[in-house]
């Protein structure tokens, strides 16, 4: 298995306050560990206009599986916060880091 850092962009189309953002980061924190810290990337970055990027570490056999896993993790965390796909649509994921065989 290989560890990938996957960046998933999205847009909050509804107001998401700091408390909700903190909860989201907390739900995803276990997927932001050594590789992410070495690469010096933030777990959650929110920009003006509600656009955001989430960077998650996932273990997978290949790039496509890693991207799918990251999107599922993020979509699940957003759903747990009560945000629907229409309220926080996600963009295409991208591999932004790779750590060989683990």
Phi, psi and omega in degrees: 000151179241144176265126180244146166258120182247130175259126178242117177273161177194181179220128172278115179264003176229161181292124177238110184282174182300324180296317179293321177297319178296319178297318179299312179300320179297320180293333184257357187304327182290350179252025179221087188234222190307309183298315179299318180293321177297320180282353179058049178249145178279146177294310183229126175236126179245131182251171175301148180083003176086001177287149181214164174225137176239134179244119184237143171267131176221149174261133181203165180281335179205173184301313182298317179295322179295316179297315179299317181297317180296318179296317179298316179300313182292315179299321178294318179294319177297318179297321178298332178275358179089013179264124179278169177299329179284332180276337180215069181294146181255148176264185181289135180285159178218142175284124180239005177189148179218136175236093179355205181294137176242000000 
